[in-house]
Amino acid sequence: MMDVMIPFSDKYYSQFIDVSLSNRCILHCPKCPRTYMDEAQWKNHADISLENLEKILKTFKNVRFCGKYGDPLYHPQLNEVIELVRKYNNNVLIHTNGSGKSRKWWEGIFDRCKGTSIHWLFSMDGLPEESYMYRIGQDSENVWEIMKYGASLNLNISWQYIVFSFNEDHIEEAKKISEDNNIKISIMSSSRWALNDPLKPSTHYIDSEQKFRNVDKIYPKCLYKQLFPVYTIYDQVLPCCVIKSVDNELLKKMFDMKLSNFKDIKDIMESKEWKEFYRILEEEPQNAPATCKAFCGTAWKFKEYE
């Protein structure tokens, strides 16, 4: 039987929490939710407040700043965010496209990162001269220079390389230049493909998990794979980044629990509503919310805990 993460234990709070700092972004990536969702779903969202962020950082040691609709780089108080990370000595991954900031700005922000456990992950899909073909608006050659500069300061710099048709033949070259510059590289597959999509790479680089979705049984990754079990966006704390709509009464109650109304994030996560949500996932997966079934449905043979 596979090890199950018991919610609200010390082990639970040692997991990563995914924090959306901001909805702001300057790029226009074709497969980003911003490009096909109603603009009203993200446009009026605020940046997370420092007060709410502090409630998270003092509870969770391990934090990822990413974003469902935006990029953490554009939070207007990023300097103060980093000072809070320093205060609580968090392990933090900042996932960014790296665009739109001057060299002087980067010099200042990297200087603030010295002595912290901050790991920068730059999304650059392909070699520096081609990433803009998907990351529309990205000055990827400038981003590459910033990545090299950060690595030269002995900061923790990584490169996320999602494979597309235009860059799948350049992977080995990318690995070579990343190694030469002391930059870790992660080659990623995607499952966001439409039929006959011109950006779609060869079969070898397509996320195989996609073909097991939307089946009758559920494999709740938050319990069994233990991947980013909590997602915070502005004033909400959600069990997962894919849960965006309320499709049952329990989720409605969870959505209504605003972080700004609580002194501690644990007051939300240890509520009867949250405990009931995870009980259902573990004991009654057939009664899980529709979103959980859609995104965590998987072939039953992959349930290692059977």
N, C-alpha and C positions, 0 to 999 in steps of 0.2 A: 504494500500500500504506500502510495506516495505521501510524503510529508505535507500536511495541510497547515497553512498559516492560520492560527487562531486569532481572530480580530481582537484588538484592544489589549493584547498581551505586550510585554516588553519587546518581543520579536516583531510584533506588528508595527510598533512605533519606530523600530530600527529600519523599516523599509523606506524606499524612496517615496517622496510625495511630489507630484507634478504641479507646479505653480505657474499659472499664466499671469505674468506681470502686467501685460498690456495688450490691447487689441490693435495697436498701431503697427503698420507695416508700409513700406514704400515700394515693395515688389508686387508683381502681378503674375504669379505662378499659375499656369493653367489649371492644375489639379488641386489647388488650395481651396478649402471650403468657401473662402471669401468670393471666389469667382462664380460660384453657382448658387449660393444662398441669397436669400432676401437680405439686402443691405441693412435693413432695420434690425436684423438678428445680431449684428455685431457693431454697427456704427456708433451707437450711443452708449456702449459699455465704457465704464471708466477704467483708468489705470488702478491697480490694486493700491490701497492706501498703505503707508508705512505701518500704521497701527495694526491693520489686519495681518500684514506680512510678519510683524514681530510675533503675533500669536502663533504663527506657523513655525517660525524658525526656532522658537524656544522649546518646541515640542518635538519636532522632527530633526534629527541630525543630518539626514541625507535628503537633499532637495534638488530637483531639476527645474530650472527656469526655461520654459519653452513657450508654448502658446498654441491654442487651437486656431485663433484668428489673427494673431499678431506676433511680433518679435520682441523679446525682452530688451533688446538693445535700445528701443525707443521709449522706454519708461522715462519720464522727465526727471525722476529722482534716482537714477541708477547709481550715482555716487553714494547716496544715502543708503540704498539697498546693499551695496557692498560693505558699507560700514556696519550694518546690522549683521551681515554674514560674519564679519570679523568679530563682532561682539559675542555672538553665540558659537563661534568656531564650527560652523556647518561645513559639511562636504557638499559642494554645489557644482552642478553642471549647468553652464549657460549655453543654450543651443540657439545659434543665430545665423542669419545670412551674411552678417558682417558689413553691410553696405551703408553708405550715406554719412559716414563720419570721417572727419579729417585725421591726418596723421597726428596732429597735436592732441586731438581728443583721445586717440588711442594711447598716446604716450601717458596721458594723465590717468586713464582708466587702468592701464596695465600697471602703472606705478601703485595704484591703490590695491591691486590684487596681490602684490608681493607679501609673502608671509601668510597667505590664506590658502585654504584647500579648494580653490576655484579651478575648475576644468572648463576650458573654452572648446566648444564643438562648433566648427564652422561648416555650414551647408554649402558646398561648392560641387556641383554635379558635372564632373568632367574636368579636363585640364583647364588652367586659368583662362585660356583664350576662348573657351566654348561653353562654360557654365551658364552664361547669360541666355543661351538658347532655350533653357527651361526657366531659369530664375530671371524672368524678364524684368529689366531695370537694374540688375546687379552689375556693378563694375567689378567683375570677378578677378581681373588681373590686379586691381588695387587690393582686393580682399586677400589674394595670395601674398602680396607683399606684407600686409598686416599680419597674416599668419606666420610668415617667416620671421618677422620682427618679434612677435610674442615668443616664438620658440627660441630666438637668440637670447632672450632674457631668462631662459630656463623656466618659463611658464608652461603649464600643461595645455598644449594645443593639439587638437585633433581635427581631422578632416572627414566629414561625412560625404560620401560619393554615391549618390543614387544612380543606378545604371539605366540609361536610356539608349535608344537606337543610335544616337549621335556620339555617344561616348563609350560604348561597350568594347570597342577595339583599342581603347587607350588605357585600359586598367593597369597593365604592367608598367607603362610609362609613369602613370600616376603613383604607383607604389614606389617606383625608383626615386622620383623627385621628393616624395614625402620622407623616405628614409634618409636621403641626402641632407634634408633640412631638419631632422629630428622631430618630425611631425607624424603622429600616429594616423593611420588611415583606416576607415571602416567602409567596406564596399557593401552597399545596401540594395536589396531588391524591393520592389513596390508591388502592391496589389491593386492600385488605382487605375486599372486599364479598361478601356472601352474596346469593343470589337473593331479590328482594323485600325487601331490607334497608330498614327505615324511615329509617335515617340516610343512605342512599345519595343523593348529589346528582344533578343532571341529567347526561346523558351527557358534556357538554362538560368536566366536572370529574373524570372518571374516568381514572385512570392507564392510558394506551393500551398501555403495555408489557405489561400483564397478559395480553393475548390472544395474545402471542407466546411465552409460557412453555411448558415441558413438550413441546418438539418434539425431533426426533431429533438436531439439531446444536447446538453449544454456542458461545456468545459470552462468553468469560471476561472479565468487566468489570474484574477486577483487573489484567489485562494490557493491555486495549485501551481501556477508558474511564478507567483509572487512578484508581479511586474507592476510598478507604480500603482499601488492600490488606492490612492486617493488623488483627486484632482481639484485644485482650487482655482476659481476664476472670479476675479473682482471681489464680490461679497458672498460667494457661494462656495460650499464645500460639497463635492460630489464624489460618489464611489469610484467613478471612472470617467475618463475624458470623452467617451463616446455617448454618455448619457446626456442628452440635450433636451429631451421632451418628457413630459409627464404622462405616462400611460397607465398609471394606477394610483390609488389613493395614498399608498405608502410613499411613493416617490414624490407626490405633491407635498406631503408633510416634510420630507427631507429637503425639497427645494425651498420651502418657506423658512428654513432655519438659517438665517443670515449670520455670517461670521461677526459682523459689527454689533450684533445683539448679545454676544457672549464674551466673557472674559478670557476664555481659553478654548482652543479648538477641540480639546478633549471633551468639553461639555456637549459638543455636537456629536462627536464620533462615539461617545459612550452613552448616547441617548437610547431610549427603548426602540426608536424608529430605526436607527442604524443597526442595532443588534438584531432586530427582526429581519432586516434586509439580508444580512449575511447568513442568518439561520435558514432563510428560504433558499438561498443559493446552495447551501451545503446539504440541507435535509429535504427540500422540496423543489428541486430545480425545474420541475414541470410548471411551477407557479411563479417562476422568475419573470421580471419585466420583459416586455417584448424586445427592448433594445439589447438586453443581455443575451437573449436567445439569438438575435440576429448577428451580433458581433462575436459571441463566444460559443456559438454552435460549432460542433466539430465532429469528425468521424469517431464513432464510439471506440474503435480500436486504438485510438490515440490516448484514451484515458488510462494512464499508467497506474492509477491508484485502484483499478478494478482487481 
